[in-house]
């Protein structure tokens, strides 16, 4: 990627010139492009091959959403993402939210955007019992408003900044507390069936998002302005994963790869695999028991 002033999106102006940062940026762009292609995120209309889908990029002002915004515009700038992009920030009325930061930033960067104000904070405070976290209800209200905005703007997809570590943490929260094997998928359709929900950063590590956004000096807005922290369960899972990673560097990536290598015949869900119908003469290669691969 060239960095001359006439061959770079404004979101990358002032990028560090160090080799380390260039490798970081290249890795994030490569992983994002890989996820977009692997999960078929770009919608094709056979009846109108020239039509470009429109994506609503959900921008909170955190490190992850800034990384998402920059990388998608970089891919679009390079002609590698034939999609129209609209950034959107939903100001939910949290006390102390710096309402001018994102509009000024997006104007300066020349990024098409929509800023929406909806005081969901007052609703959350009224509905959530004292001592409980606001995050679950706040998230549901935010998602509903984003779906509405996407429809109003003619977007076919709502694009979120969840990364690899978010996906892993959600998997273990479901495993430990939900009694199911599930996580945030990189691509799904909403309950109404009219919008895609996409996570192009699915393969990108949280640490890389942090390093990238800080190096670019983006105006990061903290996510705890409401005074409520994310659930204790997620923090516990994060601590467990941090401990595993510290003892065995690379463990997070190994676990993430496992989510991409599921074998229904080696789990216990009869809804996914016909155990009752399995006969001795029907054994296939992937049904034969094997020892787990050793971690390197």
Protein Blocks (a to p, Z undefined) as FASTA:
>chain_A
ZZbfklccfklgoiafbfklmmmmmmmmmmmmmmmmmnopaccdfklmmbccddddddeh
paklmmmmmmmmmmmmnopaccddddddddehighiafklmmmmmmmnopacddddddfk
lmmmmmpcghiafklmmmmmmmmmmmmmmmmnopabdcdfbdfklmmmmmmmmmmmnopa
cdddfbdcdfkopaccddfklmpcfklmmmmmmmnopacddfklnopacdfklmmmmmmm
mmmmmmmghklmmmmmmmmmccfklmcbfklpcfklpcfklccfklpccdddddZZ
